[in-house]
Amino acid sequence: MKFIFEVRIKEGHTAEEYADAWVRASELIQRAPGARGTELHRKIGDPSTLIAIATWESKEQRDAMEGQHNPEIAKIIRSAAPFVDITPIGEFEDPEWVVMPPGRKED
């Protein structure tokens, strides 16, 4: 499953500042059972808007990680909170099928 959210960087800050916090928190979060990776993408034409994607084996595993308070992760997230607005887009199941052009394999 994918947990997707939009990150808006506030005036006077940069996406790189948020990316630093994202990587530090993700390195810890990715130790949880079921964690499959994270990605940050810049919005084309708007460097202050990012889309963040966290991939998990299941929603239950992600929820279990969320239910375990980790003070180090919480501290990192709090450190970034003053310079970003985060809007959850949603939680999405892995696709039942993937359509690829002929001759190409799924990544």
C-alpha positions, -999 to 999 in steps of 0.1 A, spaced: 0 0 0 10 36 -5 5 64 19 7 97 -1 7 133 11 14 167 -2 41 188 14 41 226 9 73 244 20 67 277 37 83 310 25 119 314 35 126 276 36 136 250 10 127 216 -1 162 205 8 156 214 45 125 192 45 143 164 26 170 163 53 143 157 80 125 133 57 156 111 52 165 111 89 129 101 99 126 76 70 158 58 80 142 50 113 107 43 100 121 19 74 133 -4 102 97 -13 109 83 -46 97 65 -41 63 83 -8 54 92 -9 17 106 26 10 99 63 7 101 88 -21 99 126 -24 90 143 -57 90 180 -66 60 194 -84 69 205 -119 70 243 -120 66 247 -82 97 238 -62 80 246 -29 55 217 -34 64 181 -30 45 148 -30 57 123 -5 51 85 -9 57 59 18 52 23 6 43 -5 30 35 -42 26 1 -36 43 -20 -9 60 -19 -30 92 19 -29 93 19 9 87 -7 14 114 13 -8 138 44 14 132 23 45 138 10 30 171 45 26 184 57 60 197 93 66 188 106 98 205 135 102 180 111 101 150 87 125 168 116 149 175 126 149 138 90 155 126 85 183 151 117 199 139 103 202 104 68 211 113 73 249 116 84 252 79 59 229 61 22 223 57 14 186 52 -19 175 36 -26 137 35 -38 127 1 -47 92 10 -39 56 15 -39 34 -16 -38 -3 -22 -12 -17 -45 -27 -20 -80 -46 -51 -90 -29 -48 -124 -2 -27 -140 -4 -18 -177 30 -14 -193 40 -8 -229 48 -40 -248 84 -51 -241 87 -33 -208 88 -48 -174 74 -33 -142 101 -17 -120 
